């Protein structure tokens, strides 16, 4: 009798353990299957979305802009040659700077100019820029030189060199790129003050900036 009871209990335990192990194995197996099915569905959704994107209308992607930056600028006056402004600019942007043109204004003054007077000088420089319909481009990281002649008498130069007068210079470069709307242009503006030495200028407190302006008429 005792042996039968022990055998019966052992059979019940064996059946229970077998059922539990079988349930766990099935649960693990189906969990893997469900995970695989879910991953497949996600991949199909991603592929469908990519196909829809590729089959839809494609728009050109434009990133960044052009950005001309002044590297150096010098004023040279060696009579009897005309005074000359020269220097270099570099395109630090991601796009080509198209149709570049430049302008400048200057003034020999016996005193320091007021902010309003410097504003007027800057406006004069911007007004001297003429847009030209020509196929010239400054590519990214390219350096380009510029040169502008201007009028200065020997008397003016002697007064300036004797530090009795100051020389104010505003230089601007105008250019376009493909991100600009029609009728607009980018401007790079630099303002310098020279005091007795044309090879070494100091930056003005204002008018050293880059901005977007209305495009002048094409000449």
Buried (B, 14 or more C-beta within 10 A) or exposed (E): EEEEEEEEEEEEEEEEEEEEEEEEEEEEEEEEEEEEEEEEEEEEEEEEEEEEEEEEEEEEEEEEBBBBBBEEBBBEBEEEEEBBBBBBBBBEBBBBBBBBBBBBBBBBBEEEBEEEBBBBBBEBBBEBBEBEEEEEBBEBEEEBEBEBEBEBEEEBBEBBBEEEBBBBBBBBBBBBBEBBEEEEBBBBBBBBBBBEEBEEBEEBEEBBEBEEBEBBEEE
